[in-house]
Amino acid sequence: MREAVSRKHRVSSSPVSGVIYLPEYGGHYVCYLSHKFGHHGAIVAGLESSTGDLVFLMDCDLEEQPEWLPRSHDELQSHLDVVYGVQERRVSTTSANFLGEVFWKAVNFLWSVRIPYNSVTGRLMTHDYVNDGQ
């Protein structure tokens, strides 16, 4: 049985309209949005709503598989703050692959923090890592 958690986000700037507790799936929480805010808006809403010790972020299209969670958890135990994947090669059109490569080269040229090409959205993070930027 699903039960809605009393903790509702009614902040005008937050797209989160509520949170559902899923005891049959290990007691995880899922936040749902009041309407479509786009990919990045949904990610930010989920991260801002997170309260657990660990936060697992993934796209709903299952491009990153939920089965990666246990391995990510094992990796995180070696005193890491975040575990994410990198695609060996992008599975897209030639033009999209080219533009993606140009984008990441530009980002890494302009920014002192190096971001690996082809990193995936799916990642497991500690609560401290998620809240470090807030």
Buried (B, 14 or more C-beta within 10 A) or exposed (E): EEEEEEEEBEEEEBBBBBBEBEEEEEEEBBBEBEEEBEEEEBBBBBBBBBEEEBBBBBEEEEEBEEEBBEEBEEBBEEEEEBBBBEBEEEEEEEEEBEEBEEEBEEEBEEEEEEEEBBEBBBBBBBBEBBEEEE
